Each structure stands twice: as structure tokens, then as C-alpha cells.
Amino acid sequence: MASVAIAVRATPGASKNAAGGAWTGPDGAARLIVKVTAPPDSGRANKAIELLLASAFGLSKSAVSVTSGAKNRLKTVTLNGPDEASLKRRFEELLGERK
């Protein structure tokens, strides 16, 4: 089992759920854009992000967790999957998508 941490930029309260595209922050690092319809209260947006990314990466719900930035738009999400290479490849694919 491999564990990979990915950087995301979350938009809670969006009109639809979507994961794809890159957002470049002031530090120059690319973050995956993640939009969820859930509001940012009581951890509902974080739970929606975990569910959306589990689906996008083909993982179970328990294999995805927000590990930092719980109350911030800039988050780190940890993915636990079968192998590191496939998780990183899927992350790169999603970064290149336009939503």
C-alpha cells in the first residue's frame, strides 16, 4: 500500500462538484483545483472533497483524508492506494484537465 500527499485548492459552495485543472499559488507550486457544493461548515466541505477525490482516483472513501488545511482553501490530502506511481500519474492527469 502506497501513501501519496497531494496539494489542492478547494472551493466550497460551488455550483457543482469537480476536480481538475491546476491552480498555481504564490510559491509557484501547482495545486489541484477541487470544487464541491458542500458549504464550509462543520467539516462538510472536507468530507465532500474526500468523497470526490476517492471517486476521481478510484479509491475507497477510507483511503482519502484531508491531512492539513482543514479550515483553509489550500489543503493537503493524503491518498492511500495500491501503488505510488499510479496515484501520481492520476494526479498529473487531473492537473491537466480543464473544468
C-alpha positions as CSV (number, residue, x, y, z in Angstrom):
1,M,0.0,0.0,0.0
2,A,1.4,3.4,-1.0
3,S,0.6,6.8,0.5
4,V,0.8,10.0,-1.5
5,A,0.1,13.6,-0.3
6,I,-1.3,15.9,-2.9
7,A,-1.9,19.7,-2.8
8,V,-5.3,21.0,-3.5
9,R,-7.1,24.3,-3.7
10,A,-10.7,23.9,-2.5
11,T,-13.7,25.9,-3.5
12,P,-16.6,25.1,-1.2
13,G,-20.2,26.2,-2.1
14,A,-19.6,25.8,-5.8
15,S,-22.4,25.2,-8.3
16,K,-21.2,21.6,-9.0
17,N,-18.6,19.1,-7.8
18,A,-15.5,18.9,-9.9
19,A,-11.8,18.0,-9.7
20,G,-9.4,19.1,-12.4
21,G,-7.1,21.8,-13.5
22,A,-4.2,23.4,-11.9
23,W,-4.0,26.5,-9.7
24,T,-0.6,28.0,-9.2
25,G,0.0,29.7,-5.9
26,P,2.4,32.5,-5.0
27,D,5.0,29.9,-4.2
28,G,4.9,28.6,-7.7
29,A,3.6,25.2,-6.8
30,A,0.7,23.7,-8.8
31,R,-2.4,22.6,-6.8
32,L,-5.3,20.5,-8.0
33,I,-8.5,22.6,-8.2
34,V,-11.3,20.9,-6.3
35,K,-14.8,22.3,-6.2
36,V,-17.6,21.0,-4.0
37,T,-21.2,22.1,-3.5
38,A,-21.0,21.5,0.3
39,P,-20.7,24.6,2.5
40,P,-17.5,25.1,4.5
41,D,-19.1,24.5,7.9
42,S,-18.7,21.6,10.4
43,G,-16.3,19.8,8.1
44,R,-18.9,19.1,5.4
45,A,-16.7,20.5,2.6
46,N,-13.7,18.5,3.7
47,K,-15.8,15.3,3.7
48,A,-17.2,16.2,0.2
49,I,-13.6,16.7,-1.0
50,E,-12.6,13.3,0.3
51,L,-15.5,11.6,-1.4
52,L,-14.9,13.4,-4.7
53,L,-11.2,12.6,-4.7
54,A,-11.8,9.0,-3.7
55,S,-14.0,8.7,-6.8
56,A,-11.6,10.6,-9.1
57,F,-8.7,8.3,-8.0
58,G,-10.7,5.1,-7.9
59,L,-10.2,4.6,-4.2
60,S,-12.4,3.7,-1.2
61,K,-13.7,6.6,0.9
62,S,-11.5,5.5,3.8
63,A,-8.3,5.7,1.6
64,V,-8.6,9.5,1.3
65,S,-8.2,12.1,4.1
66,V,-7.6,15.8,4.4
67,T,-4.4,15.9,6.5
68,S,-3.8,19.6,6.7
69,G,-5.6,22.9,5.9
70,A,-8.9,21.7,7.3
71,K,-10.1,25.3,7.7
72,N,-8.2,26.7,4.7
73,R,-8.7,26.7,0.9
74,L,-5.2,25.3,0.5
75,K,-5.2,21.8,1.7
76,T,-3.1,18.6,1.7
77,V,-4.9,15.4,1.0
78,T,-3.4,12.0,1.6
79,L,-4.3,9.2,-0.7
80,N,-3.7,5.5,0.2
81,G,-3.6,3.3,-2.9
82,P,-2.1,0.2,-4.4
83,D,1.0,1.9,-5.8
84,E,2.6,5.3,-5.7
85,A,3.2,5.6,-9.5
86,S,-0.5,5.2,-10.4
87,L,-1.6,7.8,-7.8
88,K,1.0,10.3,-9.1
89,R,0.0,9.6,-12.7
90,R,-3.7,10.2,-12.0
91,F,-2.8,13.4,-10.1
92,E,-0.9,14.7,-13.1
93,E,-3.8,13.8,-15.4
94,L,-6.2,15.7,-13.2
95,L,-3.9,18.7,-13.1
96,G,-4.0,18.9,-16.9
97,E,-7.8,18.8,-17.1
98,R,-9.9,22.0,-17.5
99,K,-13.2,22.1,-15.6
